[in-house]
Amino acid sequence: MTSDLRKAMEVQKRTIKTIGGEPPEIAYASAVDFPSARGAMRLTAIDPDEAALDAVDLPVDPDRHVLAYYAPFLDAFAHQQPQLLGDYVVAGFVTIGATLGVLAPVLQRVERAHRREAEVRGLRNDILRLLARHAPRRDATLHSDGTLFAVDWTLPRDDRLRRAREDRPELPDILHRAYRGTLEGDPWPDESAEEGDFAWRDLPRASGPMPGIFPLGSGDLLEG
């Protein structure tokens, strides 16, 4: 951590005054280094109190930010047949050992905004409302933004390719229940579909293999 680097970090941190008219809740510059070959890792965080006189306001639209955040899922599902696993639309990319997913109603709302300009307005609040209704089981593969990401990188690539060609049965009901929220029955009964919407309710139930999910690395879920 040289003095020049520290000064550069301070300048960088002070360049943003507001984001969408609001001061950022968290803004700091950080760097990690190893002061000596055998020493411990050191983290330096710099948080100057004031913005620079020429600091800028980033005109970020929260609704468009949310659309950009979830858009990669639309791209992923355009290249791999999506399936339904509990409350999640998922796709298993077996050759790279990864499974990707997102809450189905969230995906439907994002797809609607992606398809129609008029539907972008209010997207952020709608997504927050949908996320607030969902209470998934605690799992390293499920995240508070409604996304799912699981990997299985224990198999060599040739074995993954072989597994990708195998026919697998539908995933057990207990797995579908495990990827549901805590609400009984259909947790999204009032989420109406509009013409042209992503028809997630008509998707086939997930069948294997789903890397990181099925076959399971540990049998506790099926045994429980």
mmCIF file of the C-alpha atoms, coordinates in Angstrom:
data_MODEL
# 
_entry.id   MODEL 
# 
loop_
_atom_site.group_PDB 
_atom_site.id 
_atom_site.type_symbol 
_atom_site.label_atom_id 
_atom_site.label_alt_id 
_atom_site.label_comp_id 
_atom_site.label_asym_id 
_atom_site.label_entity_id 
_atom_site.label_seq_id 
_atom_site.pdbx_PDB_ins_code 
_atom_site.Cartn_x 
_atom_site.Cartn_y 
_atom_site.Cartn_z 
_atom_site.occupancy 
_atom_site.B_iso_or_equiv 
_atom_site.pdbx_formal_charge 
_atom_site.auth_seq_id 
_atom_site.auth_comp_id 
_atom_site.auth_asym_id 
_atom_site.auth_atom_id 
_atom_site.pdbx_PDB_model_num 
ATOM 1   C CA . MET A 1 1   ? 0.000   0.000   0.000   1.00 0.00 ? 1   MET A CA 1 
ATOM 2   C CA . THR A 1 2   ? 1.974   2.939   -1.294  1.00 0.00 ? 2   THR A CA 1 
ATOM 3   C CA . SER A 1 3   ? 1.103   6.542   -0.516  1.00 0.00 ? 3   SER A CA 1 
ATOM 4   C CA . ASP A 1 4   ? 0.269   7.139   -4.201  1.00 0.00 ? 4   ASP A CA 1 
ATOM 5   C CA . LEU A 1 5   ? -2.189  4.240   -4.190  1.00 0.00 ? 5   LEU A CA 1 
ATOM 6   C CA . ARG A 1 6   ? -3.825  5.511   -1.021  1.00 0.00 ? 6   ARG A CA 1 
ATOM 7   C CA . LYS A 1 7   ? -4.280  8.966   -2.544  1.00 0.00 ? 7   LYS A CA 1 
ATOM 8   C CA . ALA A 1 8   ? -5.718  7.441   -5.721  1.00 0.00 ? 8   ALA A CA 1 
ATOM 9   C CA . MET A 1 9   ? -8.195  5.437   -3.660  1.00 0.00 ? 9   MET A CA 1 
ATOM 10  C CA . GLU A 1 10  ? -9.303  8.544   -1.788  1.00 0.00 ? 10  GLU A CA 1 
ATOM 11  C CA . VAL A 1 11  ? -9.837  10.431  -5.045  1.00 0.00 ? 11  VAL A CA 1 
ATOM 12  C CA . GLN A 1 12  ? -11.783 7.550   -6.528  1.00 0.00 ? 12  GLN A CA 1 
ATOM 13  C CA . LYS A 1 13  ? -14.075 7.208   -3.531  1.00 0.00 ? 13  LYS A CA 1 
ATOM 14  C CA . ARG A 1 14  ? -14.859 10.934  -3.469  1.00 0.00 ? 14  ARG A CA 1 
ATOM 15  C CA . THR A 1 15  ? -15.892 11.148  -7.136  1.00 0.00 ? 15  THR A CA 1 
ATOM 16  C CA . ILE A 1 16  ? -19.521 10.088  -6.540  1.00 0.00 ? 16  ILE A CA 1 
ATOM 17  C CA . LYS A 1 17  ? -21.808 12.524  -4.757  1.00 0.00 ? 17  LYS A CA 1 
ATOM 18  C CA . THR A 1 18  ? -25.191 10.894  -5.267  1.00 0.00 ? 18  THR A CA 1 
ATOM 19  C CA . ILE A 1 19  ? -26.718 7.989   -7.154  1.00 0.00 ? 19  ILE A CA 1 
ATOM 20  C CA . GLY A 1 20  ? -30.140 8.746   -8.538  1.00 0.00 ? 20  GLY A CA 1 
ATOM 21  C CA . GLY A 1 21  ? -30.296 11.815  -6.305  1.00 0.00 ? 21  GLY A CA 1 
ATOM 22  C CA . GLU A 1 22  ? -29.487 9.930   -3.085  1.00 0.00 ? 22  GLU A CA 1 
ATOM 23  C CA . PRO A 1 23  ? -26.119 9.765   -1.321  1.00 0.00 ? 23  PRO A CA 1 
ATOM 24  C CA . PRO A 1 24  ? -24.848 6.167   -1.363  1.00 0.00 ? 24  PRO A CA 1 
ATOM 25  C CA . GLU A 1 25  ? -25.371 4.358   1.924   1.00 0.00 ? 25  GLU A CA 1 
ATOM 26  C CA . ILE A 1 26  ? -22.011 2.640   1.634   1.00 0.00 ? 26  ILE A CA 1 
ATOM 27  C CA . ALA A 1 27  ? -19.056 4.042   -0.281  1.00 0.00 ? 27  ALA A CA 1 
ATOM 28  C CA . TYR A 1 28  ? -15.429 3.280   0.402   1.00 0.00 ? 28  TYR A CA 1 
ATOM 29  C CA . ALA A 1 29  ? -12.244 2.266   -1.368  1.00 0.00 ? 29  ALA A CA 1 
ATOM 30  C CA . SER A 1 30  ? -10.505 -0.940  -0.357  1.00 0.00 ? 30  SER A CA 1 
ATOM 31  C CA . ALA A 1 31  ? -7.365  -2.839  -1.241  1.00 0.00 ? 31  ALA A CA 1 
ATOM 32  C CA . VAL A 1 32  ? -5.886  -6.157  -0.139  1.00 0.00 ? 32  VAL A CA 1 
ATOM 33  C CA . ASP A 1 33  ? -2.205  -6.904  -0.034  1.00 0.00 ? 33  ASP A CA 1 
ATOM 34  C CA . PHE A 1 34  ? 0.360   -9.151  1.594   1.00 0.00 ? 34  PHE A CA 1 
ATOM 35  C CA . PRO A 1 35  ? 2.956   -6.884  3.254   1.00 0.00 ? 35  PRO A CA 1 
ATOM 36  C CA . SER A 1 36  ? 5.489   -9.689  3.416   1.00 0.00 ? 36  SER A CA 1 
ATOM 37  C CA . ALA A 1 37  ? 5.922   -13.042 1.752   1.00 0.00 ? 37  ALA A CA 1 
ATOM 38  C CA . ARG A 1 38  ? 5.002   -14.930 4.933   1.00 0.00 ? 38  ARG A CA 1 
ATOM 39  C CA . GLY A 1 39  ? 2.809   -12.317 6.536   1.00 0.00 ? 39  GLY A CA 1 
ATOM 40  C CA . ALA A 1 40  ? -0.942  -12.230 6.929   1.00 0.00 ? 40  ALA A CA 1 
ATOM 41  C CA . MET A 1 41  ? -3.237  -10.695 4.369   1.00 0.00 ? 41  MET A CA 1 
ATOM 42  C CA . ARG A 1 42  ? -4.002  -7.030  5.068   1.00 0.00 ? 42  ARG A CA 1 
ATOM 43  C CA . LEU A 1 43  ? -7.172  -5.174  4.128   1.00 0.00 ? 43  LEU A CA 1 
ATOM 44  C CA . THR A 1 44  ? -7.110  -1.384  3.898   1.00 0.00 ? 44  THR A CA 1 
ATOM 45  C CA . ALA A 1 45  ? -10.441 0.453   3.726   1.00 0.00 ? 45  ALA A CA 1 
ATOM 46  C CA . ILE A 1 46  ? -10.560 4.193   3.101   1.00 0.00 ? 46  ILE A CA 1 
ATOM 47  C CA . ASP A 1 47  ? -13.669 6.239   3.746   1.00 0.00 ? 47  ASP A CA 1 
ATOM 48  C CA . PRO A 1 48  ? -13.139 10.006  3.345   1.00 0.00 ? 48  PRO A CA 1 
ATOM 49  C CA . ASP A 1 49  ? -16.009 11.929  4.896   1.00 0.00 ? 49  ASP A CA 1 
ATOM 50  C CA . GLU A 1 50  ? -16.694 14.414  2.145   1.00 0.00 ? 50  GLU A CA 1 
ATOM 51  C CA . ALA A 1 51  ? -17.215 14.175  -1.592  1.00 0.00 ? 51  ALA A CA 1 
ATOM 52  C CA . ALA A 1 52  ? -14.977 16.188  -3.888  1.00 0.00 ? 52  ALA A CA 1 
ATOM 53  C CA . LEU A 1 53  ? -16.152 19.606  -5.069  1.00 0.00 ? 53  LEU A CA 1 
ATOM 54  C CA . ASP A 1 54  ? -16.504 18.243  -8.606  1.00 0.00 ? 54  ASP A CA 1 
ATOM 55  C CA . ALA A 1 55  ? -18.166 14.966  -7.539  1.00 0.00 ? 55  ALA A CA 1 
ATOM 56  C CA . VAL A 1 56  ? -20.868 13.771  -9.900  1.00 0.00 ? 56  VAL A CA 1 
ATOM 57  C CA . ASP A 1 57  ? -24.463 12.638  -9.549  1.00 0.00 ? 57  ASP A CA 1 
ATOM 58  C CA . LEU A 1 58  ? -24.995 9.325   -11.313 1.00 0.00 ? 58  LEU A CA 1 
ATOM 59  C CA . PRO A 1 59  ? -28.477 9.484   -12.875 1.00 0.00 ? 59  PRO A CA 1 
ATOM 60  C CA . VAL A 1 60  ? -29.322 5.847   -12.221 1.00 0.00 ? 60  VAL A CA 1 
ATOM 61  C CA . ASP A 1 61  ? -32.905 4.744   -12.832 1.00 0.00 ? 61  ASP A CA 1 
ATOM 62  C CA . PRO A 1 62  ? -33.706 2.097   -10.153 1.00 0.00 ? 62  PRO A CA 1 
ATOM 63  C CA . ASP A 1 63  ? -36.180 0.318   -12.432 1.00 0.00 ? 63  ASP A CA 1 
ATOM 64  C CA . ARG A 1 64  ? -33.680 0.037   -15.293 1.00 0.00 ? 64  ARG A CA 1 
ATOM 65  C CA . HIS A 1 65  ? -30.979 -1.044  -12.876 1.00 0.00 ? 65  HIS A CA 1 
ATOM 66  C CA . VAL A 1 66  ? -33.171 -3.946  -11.749 1.00 0.00 ? 66  VAL A CA 1 
ATOM 67  C CA . LEU A 1 67  ? -33.939 -4.849  -15.363 1.00 0.00 ? 67  LEU A CA 1 
ATOM 68  C CA . ALA A 1 68  ? -30.229 -4.955  -16.197 1.00 0.00 ? 68  ALA A CA 1 
ATOM 69  C CA . TYR A 1 69  ? -29.553 -6.973  -13.029 1.00 0.00 ? 69  TYR A CA 1 
ATOM 70  C CA . TYR A 1 70  ? -31.891 -9.832  -13.978 1.00 0.00 ? 70  TYR A CA 1 
ATOM 71  C CA . ALA A 1 71  ? -31.527 -9.663  -17.784 1.00 0.00 ? 71  ALA A CA 1 
ATOM 72  C CA . PRO A 1 72  ? -28.742 -12.306 -17.902 1.00 0.00 ? 72  PRO A CA 1 
ATOM 73  C CA . PHE A 1 73  ? -31.273 -14.907 -16.753 1.00 0.00 ? 73  PHE A CA 1 
ATOM 74  C CA . LEU A 1 74  ? -33.395 -14.170 -19.813 1.00 0.00 ? 74  LEU A CA 1 
ATOM 75  C CA . ASP A 1 75  ? -30.309 -14.712 -21.958 1.00 0.00 ? 75  ASP A CA 1 
ATOM 76  C CA . ALA A 1 76  ? -29.474 -17.960 -20.186 1.00 0.00 ? 76  ALA A CA 1 
ATOM 77  C CA . PHE A 1 77  ? -32.961 -19.402 -20.584 1.00 0.00 ? 77  PHE A CA 1 
ATOM 78  C CA . ALA A 1 78  ? -32.962 -18.452 -24.263 1.00 0.00 ? 78  ALA A CA 1 
ATOM 79  C CA . HIS A 1 79  ? -30.058 -20.870 -24.758 1.00 0.00 ? 79  HIS A CA 1 
ATOM 80  C CA . GLN A 1 80  ? -31.158 -23.692 -22.461 1.00 0.00 ? 80  GLN A CA 1 
ATOM 81  C CA . GLN A 1 81  ? -34.644 -25.133 -22.012 1.00 0.00 ? 81  GLN A CA 1 
ATOM 82  C CA . PRO A 1 82  ? -35.930 -23.812 -18.659 1.00 0.00 ? 82  PRO A CA 1 
ATOM 83  C CA . GLN A 1 83  ? -37.768 -26.066 -16.230 1.00 0.00 ? 83  GLN A CA 1 
ATOM 84  C CA . LEU A 1 84  ? -39.727 -25.553 -13.024 1.00 0.00 ? 84  LEU A CA 1 
ATOM 85  C CA . LEU A 1 85  ? -38.241 -26.562 -9.667  1.00 0.00 ? 85  LEU A CA 1 
ATOM 86  C CA . GLY A 1 86  ? -40.486 -25.553 -6.799  1.00 0.00 ? 86  GLY A CA 1 
ATOM 87  C CA . ASP A 1 87  ? -40.895 -21.775 -7.122  1.00 0.00 ? 87  ASP A CA 1 
ATOM 88  C CA . TYR A 1 88  ? -37.846 -21.432 -9.364  1.00 0.00 ? 88  TYR A CA 1 
ATOM 89  C CA . VAL A 1 89  ? -37.330 -21.486 -13.102 1.00 0.00 ? 89  VAL A CA 1 
ATOM 90  C CA . VAL A 1 90  ? -34.056 -23.351 -13.571 1.00 0.00 ? 90  VAL A CA 1 
ATOM 91  C CA . ALA A 1 91  ? -31.723 -24.591 -16.266 1.00 0.00 ? 91  ALA A CA 1 
ATOM 92  C CA . GLY A 1 92  ? -28.977 -27.126 -15.769 1.00 0.00 ? 92  GLY A CA 1 
ATOM 93  C CA . PHE A 1 93  ? -25.832 -26.414 -17.766 1.00 0.00 ? 93  PHE A CA 1 
ATOM 94  C CA . VAL A 1 94  ? -24.302 -29.841 -17.312 1.00 0.00 ? 94  VAL A CA 1 
ATOM 95  C CA . THR A 1 95  ? -21.243 -29.366 -19.495 1.00 0.00 ? 95  THR A CA 1 
ATOM 96  C CA . ILE A 1 96  ? -20.029 -26.536 -17.254 1.00 0.00 ? 96  ILE A CA 1 
ATOM 97  C CA . GLY A 1 97  ? -21.382 -28.120 -14.064 1.00 0.00 ? 97  GLY A CA 1 
ATOM 98  C CA . ALA A 1 98  ? -23.735 -25.310 -13.067 1.00 0.00 ? 98  ALA A CA 1 
ATOM 99  C CA . THR A 1 99  ? -27.450 -24.815 -12.444 1.00 0.00 ? 99  THR A CA 1 
ATOM 100 C CA . LEU A 1 100 ? -28.969 -21.355 -12.753 1.00 0.00 ? 100 LEU A CA 1 
ATOM 101 C CA . GLY A 1 101 ? -32.388 -20.254 -11.545 1.00 0.00 ? 101 GLY A CA 1 
ATOM 102 C CA . VAL A 1 102 ? -34.614 -17.365 -10.538 1.00 0.00 ? 102 VAL A CA 1 
ATOM 103 C CA . LEU A 1 103 ? -37.974 -17.121 -8.784  1.00 0.00 ? 103 LEU A CA 1 
ATOM 104 C CA . ALA A 1 104 ? -40.642 -17.720 -11.403 1.00 0.00 ? 104 ALA A CA 1 
ATOM 105 C CA . PRO A 1 105 ? -42.847 -14.632 -10.750 1.00 0.00 ? 105 PRO A CA 1 
ATOM 106 C CA . VAL A 1 106 ? -39.745 -12.449 -10.640 1.00 0.00 ? 106 VAL A CA 1 
ATOM 107 C CA . LEU A 1 107 ? -38.676 -13.811 -14.014 1.00 0.00 ? 107 LEU A CA 1 
ATOM 108 C CA . GLN A 1 108 ? -42.141 -13.218 -15.457 1.00 0.00 ? 108 GLN A CA 1 
ATOM 109 C CA . ARG A 1 109 ? -42.164 -9.585  -14.285 1.00 0.00 ? 109 ARG A CA 1 
ATOM 110 C CA . VAL A 1 110 ? -38.641 -8.954  -15.602 1.00 0.00 ? 110 VAL A CA 1 
ATOM 111 C CA . GLU A 1 111 ? -39.462 -10.529 -18.958 1.00 0.00 ? 111 GLU A CA 1 
ATOM 112 C CA . ARG A 1 112 ? -42.524 -8.292  -19.232 1.00 0.00 ? 112 ARG A CA 1 
ATOM 113 C CA . ALA A 1 113 ? -40.390 -5.204  -18.610 1.00 0.00 ? 113 ALA A CA 1 
ATOM 114 C CA . HIS A 1 114 ? -37.788 -6.431  -21.091 1.00 0.00 ? 114 HIS A CA 1 
ATOM 115 C CA . ARG A 1 115 ? -40.458 -6.907  -23.744 1.00 0.00 ? 115 ARG A CA 1 
ATOM 116 C CA . ARG A 1 116 ? -42.524 -3.765  -23.217 1.00 0.00 ? 116 ARG A CA 1 
ATOM 117 C CA . GLU A 1 117 ? -41.087 -0.326  -22.491 1.00 0.00 ? 117 GLU A CA 1 
ATOM 118 C CA . ALA A 1 118 ? -44.188 0.768   -20.558 1.00 0.00 ? 118 ALA A CA 1 
ATOM 119 C CA . GLU A 1 119 ? -43.705 -2.085  -18.068 1.00 0.00 ? 119 GLU A CA 1 
ATOM 120 C CA . VAL A 1 120 ? -40.271 -0.909  -16.924 1.00 0.00 ? 120 VAL A CA 1 
ATOM 121 C CA . ARG A 1 121 ? -41.825 1.704   -14.660 1.00 0.00 ? 121 ARG A CA 1 
ATOM 122 C CA . GLY A 1 122 ? -42.402 0.294   -11.174 1.00 0.00 ? 122 GLY A CA 1 
ATOM 123 C CA . LEU A 1 123 ? -40.240 -2.777  -11.779 1.00 0.00 ? 123 LEU A CA 1 
ATOM 124 C CA . ARG A 1 124 ? -38.066 -2.300  -8.688  1.00 0.00 ? 124 ARG A CA 1 
ATOM 125 C CA . ASN A 1 125 ? -41.008 -2.039  -6.295  1.00 0.00 ? 125 ASN A CA 1 
ATOM 126 C CA . ASP A 1 126 ? -42.739 -5.004  -7.906  1.00 0.00 ? 126 ASP A CA 1 
ATOM 127 C CA . ILE A 1 127 ? -39.642 -7.176  -7.537  1.00 0.00 ? 127 ILE A CA 1 
ATOM 128 C CA . LEU A 1 128 ? -39.187 -6.161  -3.892  1.00 0.00 ? 128 LEU A CA 1 
ATOM 129 C CA . ARG A 1 129 ? -42.838 -7.062  -3.252  1.00 0.00 ? 129 ARG A CA 1 
ATOM 130 C CA . LEU A 1 130 ? -42.399 -10.484 -4.827  1.00 0.00 ? 130 LEU A CA 1 
ATOM 131 C CA . LEU A 1 131 ? -39.202 -11.168 -2.907  1.00 0.00 ? 131 LEU A CA 1 
ATOM 132 C CA . ALA A 1 132 ? -40.879 -10.186 0.370   1.00 0.00 ? 132 ALA A CA 1 
ATOM 133 C CA . ARG A 1 133 ? -43.499 -12.879 -0.172  1.00 0.00 ? 133 ARG A CA 1 
ATOM 134 C CA . HIS A 1 134 ? -40.967 -15.657 -0.549  1.00 0.00 ? 134 HIS A CA 1 
ATOM 135 C CA . ALA A 1 135 ? -39.302 -17.334 2.428   1.00 0.00 ? 135 ALA A CA 1 
ATOM 136 C CA . PRO A 1 136 ? -37.060 -20.117 1.100   1.00 0.00 ? 136 PRO A CA 1 
ATOM 137 C CA . ARG A 1 137 ? -35.237 -22.695 3.138   1.00 0.00 ? 137 ARG A CA 1 
ATOM 138 C CA . ARG A 1 138 ? -31.767 -21.613 4.185   1.00 0.00 ? 138 ARG A CA 1 
ATOM 139 C CA . ASP A 1 139 ? -29.419 -22.925 1.550   1.00 0.00 ? 139 ASP A CA 1 
ATOM 140 C CA . ALA A 1 140 ? -26.134 -21.822 0.065   1.00 0.00 ? 140 ALA A CA 1 
ATOM 141 C CA . THR A 1 141 ? -27.646 -22.115 -3.422  1.00 0.00 ? 141 THR A CA 1 
ATOM 142 C CA . LEU A 1 142 ? -30.532 -19.681 -2.758  1.00 0.00 ? 142 LEU A CA 1 
ATOM 143 C CA . HIS A 1 143 ? -30.039 -15.945 -2.452  1.00 0.00 ? 143 HIS A CA 1 
ATOM 144 C CA . SER A 1 144 ? -32.101 -13.040 -1.138  1.00 0.00 ? 144 SER A CA 1 
ATOM 145 C CA . ASP A 1 145 ? -32.419 -11.550 -4.632  1.00 0.00 ? 145 ASP A CA 1 
ATOM 146 C CA . GLY A 1 146 ? -34.508 -14.546 -5.684  1.00 0.00 ? 146 GLY A CA 1 
ATOM 147 C CA . THR A 1 147 ? -31.745 -16.236 -7.642  1.00 0.00 ? 147 THR A CA 1 
ATOM 148 C CA . LEU A 1 148 ? -30.443 -19.787 -7.465  1.00 0.00 ? 148 LEU A CA 1 
ATOM 149 C CA . PHE A 1 149 ? -26.909 -20.873 -8.290  1.00 0.00 ? 149 PHE A CA 1 
ATOM 150 C CA . ALA A 1 150 ? -25.525 -24.351 -7.731  1.00 0.00 ? 150 ALA A CA 1 
ATOM 151 C CA . VAL A 1 151 ? -22.412 -26.050 -9.042  1.00 0.00 ? 151 VAL A CA 1 
ATOM 152 C CA . ASP A 1 152 ? -20.864 -29.503 -9.099  1.00 0.00 ? 152 ASP A CA 1 
ATOM 153 C CA . TRP A 1 153 ? -17.266 -29.320 -10.216 1.00 0.00 ? 153 TRP A CA 1 
ATOM 154 C CA . THR A 1 154 ? -16.233 -32.650 -8.724  1.00 0.00 ? 154 THR A CA 1 
ATOM 155 C CA . LEU A 1 155 ? -16.644 -34.541 -12.003 1.00 0.00 ? 155 LEU A CA 1 
ATOM 156 C CA . PRO A 1 156 ? -14.127 -34.412 -14.878 1.00 0.00 ? 156 PRO A CA 1 
ATOM 157 C CA . ARG A 1 157 ? -15.423 -32.737 -18.027 1.00 0.00 ? 157 ARG A CA 1 
ATOM 158 C CA . ASP A 1 158 ? -15.767 -36.060 -19.908 1.00 0.00 ? 158 ASP A CA 1 
ATOM 159 C CA . ASP A 1 159 ? -18.007 -37.417 -17.146 1.00 0.00 ? 159 ASP A CA 1 
ATOM 160 C CA . ARG A 1 160 ? -20.122 -34.251 -17.274 1.00 0.00 ? 160 ARG A CA 1 
ATOM 161 C CA . LEU A 1 161 ? -20.552 -34.636 -21.024 1.00 0.00 ? 161 LEU A CA 1 
ATOM 162 C CA . ARG A 1 162 ? -21.572 -38.276 -20.592 1.00 0.00 ? 162 ARG A CA 1 
ATOM 163 C CA . ARG A 1 163 ? -24.054 -37.341 -17.901 1.00 0.00 ? 163 ARG A CA 1 
ATOM 164 C CA . ALA A 1 164 ? -25.505 -34.634 -20.139 1.00 0.00 ? 164 ALA A CA 1 
ATOM 165 C CA . ARG A 1 165 ? -26.412 -37.287 -22.694 1.00 0.00 ? 165 ARG A CA 1 
ATOM 166 C CA . GLU A 1 166 ? -28.139 -39.558 -20.189 1.00 0.00 ? 166 GLU A CA 1 
ATOM 167 C CA . ASP A 1 167 ? -31.893 -39.589 -19.783 1.00 0.00 ? 167 ASP A CA 1 
ATOM 168 C CA . ARG A 1 168 ? -32.885 -38.854 -16.213 1.00 0.00 ? 168 ARG A CA 1 
ATOM 169 C CA . PRO A 1 169 ? -36.252 -39.125 -14.469 1.00 0.00 ? 169 PRO A CA 1 
ATOM 170 C CA . GLU A 1 170 ? -38.172 -36.199 -13.059 1.00 0.00 ? 170 GLU A CA 1 
ATOM 171 C CA . LEU A 1 171 ? -36.751 -34.874 -9.819  1.00 0.00 ? 171 LEU A CA 1 
ATOM 172 C CA . PRO A 1 172 ? -38.361 -36.265 -6.659  1.00 0.00 ? 172 PRO A CA 1 
ATOM 173 C CA . ASP A 1 173 ? -41.306 -34.392 -5.149  1.00 0.00 ? 173 ASP A CA 1 
ATOM 174 C CA . ILE A 1 174 ? -39.294 -33.704 -2.004  1.00 0.00 ? 174 ILE A CA 1 
ATOM 175 C CA . LEU A 1 175 ? -36.863 -31.610 -4.046  1.00 0.00 ? 175 LEU A CA 1 
ATOM 176 C CA . HIS A 1 176 ? -39.697 -29.589 -5.559  1.00 0.00 ? 176 HIS A CA 1 
ATOM 177 C CA . ARG A 1 177 ? -41.089 -28.978 -2.072  1.00 0.00 ? 177 ARG A CA 1 
ATOM 178 C CA . ALA A 1 178 ? -37.632 -27.990 -0.814  1.00 0.00 ? 178 ALA A CA 1 
ATOM 179 C CA . TYR A 1 179 ? -37.430 -25.212 -3.383  1.00 0.00 ? 179 TYR A CA 1 
ATOM 180 C CA . ARG A 1 180 ? -40.795 -23.772 -2.477  1.00 0.00 ? 180 ARG A CA 1 
ATOM 181 C CA . GLY A 1 181 ? -41.484 -20.938 -0.074  1.00 0.00 ? 181 GLY A CA 1 
ATOM 182 C CA . THR A 1 182 ? -43.048 -21.539 3.310   1.00 0.00 ? 182 THR A CA 1 
ATOM 183 C CA . LEU A 1 183 ? -46.565 -20.598 2.208   1.00 0.00 ? 183 LEU A CA 1 
ATOM 184 C CA . GLU A 1 184 ? -49.035 -23.446 1.825   1.00 0.00 ? 184 GLU A CA 1 
ATOM 185 C CA . GLY A 1 185 ? -50.460 -24.244 -1.588  1.00 0.00 ? 185 GLY A CA 1 
ATOM 186 C CA . ASP A 1 186 ? -49.733 -21.928 -4.481  1.00 0.00 ? 186 ASP A CA 1 
ATOM 187 C CA . PRO A 1 187 ? -47.731 -18.985 -3.042  1.00 0.00 ? 187 PRO A CA 1 
ATOM 188 C CA . TRP A 1 188 ? -48.384 -16.862 -6.133  1.00 0.00 ? 188 TRP A CA 1 
ATOM 189 C CA . PRO A 1 189 ? -52.160 -17.217 -6.752  1.00 0.00 ? 189 PRO A CA 1 
ATOM 190 C CA . ASP A 1 190 ? -52.769 -13.544 -7.471  1.00 0.00 ? 190 ASP A CA 1 
ATOM 191 C CA . GLU A 1 191 ? -49.886 -13.042 -9.886  1.00 0.00 ? 191 GLU A CA 1 
ATOM 192 C CA . SER A 1 192 ? -51.886 -12.612 -13.062 1.00 0.00 ? 192 SER A CA 1 
ATOM 193 C CA . ALA A 1 193 ? -50.380 -13.379 -16.443 1.00 0.00 ? 193 ALA A CA 1 
ATOM 194 C CA . GLU A 1 194 ? -50.778 -11.002 -19.345 1.00 0.00 ? 194 GLU A CA 1 
ATOM 195 C CA . GLU A 1 195 ? -50.725 -11.753 -23.052 1.00 0.00 ? 195 GLU A CA 1 
ATOM 196 C CA . GLY A 1 196 ? -47.206 -12.597 -24.151 1.00 0.00 ? 196 GLY A CA 1 
ATOM 197 C CA . ASP A 1 197 ? -45.912 -13.187 -20.616 1.00 0.00 ? 197 ASP A CA 1 
ATOM 198 C CA . PHE A 1 198 ? -43.323 -15.841 -19.878 1.00 0.00 ? 198 PHE A CA 1 
ATOM 199 C CA . ALA A 1 199 ? -45.536 -18.893 -19.270 1.00 0.00 ? 199 ALA A CA 1 
ATOM 200 C CA . TRP A 1 200 ? -43.689 -20.297 -16.286 1.00 0.00 ? 200 TRP A CA 1 
ATOM 201 C CA . ARG A 1 201 ? -46.696 -22.209 -14.960 1.00 0.00 ? 201 ARG A CA 1 
ATOM 202 C CA . ASP A 1 202 ? -46.674 -24.316 -18.137 1.00 0.00 ? 202 ASP A CA 1 
ATOM 203 C CA . LEU A 1 203 ? -43.017 -25.294 -17.878 1.00 0.00 ? 203 LEU A CA 1 
ATOM 204 C CA . PRO A 1 204 ? -42.194 -28.976 -17.387 1.00 0.00 ? 204 PRO A CA 1 
ATOM 205 C CA . ARG A 1 205 ? -41.127 -30.081 -13.936 1.00 0.00 ? 205 ARG A CA 1 
ATOM 206 C CA . ALA A 1 206 ? -37.365 -30.264 -13.605 1.00 0.00 ? 206 ALA A CA 1 
ATOM 207 C CA . SER A 1 207 ? -35.651 -33.477 -14.551 1.00 0.00 ? 207 SER A CA 1 
ATOM 208 C CA . GLY A 1 208 ? -32.027 -34.317 -14.060 1.00 0.00 ? 208 GLY A CA 1 
ATOM 209 C CA . PRO A 1 209 ? -29.257 -33.896 -14.102 1.00 0.00 ? 209 PRO A CA 1 
ATOM 210 C CA . MET A 1 210 ? -29.153 -30.597 -12.260 1.00 0.00 ? 210 MET A CA 1 
ATOM 211 C CA . PRO A 1 211 ? -25.542 -29.909 -11.196 1.00 0.00 ? 211 PRO A CA 1 
ATOM 212 C CA . GLY A 1 212 ? -25.290 -29.161 -7.496  1.00 0.00 ? 212 GLY A CA 1 
ATOM 213 C CA . ILE A 1 213 ? -28.923 -30.148 -6.920  1.00 0.00 ? 213 ILE A CA 1 
ATOM 214 C CA . PHE A 1 214 ? -29.527 -33.595 -8.373  1.00 0.00 ? 214 PHE A CA 1 
ATOM 215 C CA . PRO A 1 215 ? -27.866 -35.966 -7.924  1.00 0.00 ? 215 PRO A CA 1 
ATOM 216 C CA . LEU A 1 216 ? -27.337 -34.460 -4.504  1.00 0.00 ? 216 LEU A CA 1 
ATOM 217 C CA . GLY A 1 217 ? -23.897 -34.138 -3.044  1.00 0.00 ? 217 GLY A CA 1 
ATOM 218 C CA . SER A 1 218 ? -25.323 -35.036 0.370   1.00 0.00 ? 218 SER A CA 1 
ATOM 219 C CA . GLY A 1 219 ? -28.356 -37.203 0.971   1.00 0.00 ? 219 GLY A CA 1 
ATOM 220 C CA . ASP A 1 220 ? -29.800 -35.314 3.941   1.00 0.00 ? 220 ASP A CA 1 
ATOM 221 C CA . LEU A 1 221 ? -32.511 -33.602 1.913   1.00 0.00 ? 221 LEU A CA 1 
ATOM 222 C CA . LEU A 1 222 ? -33.872 -36.791 0.417   1.00 0.00 ? 222 LEU A CA 1 
ATOM 223 C CA . GLU A 1 223 ? -33.511 -38.680 3.663   1.00 0.00 ? 223 GLU A CA 1 
ATOM 224 C CA . GLY A 1 224 ? -35.267 -35.908 5.626   1.00 0.00 ? 224 GLY A CA 1 
# 
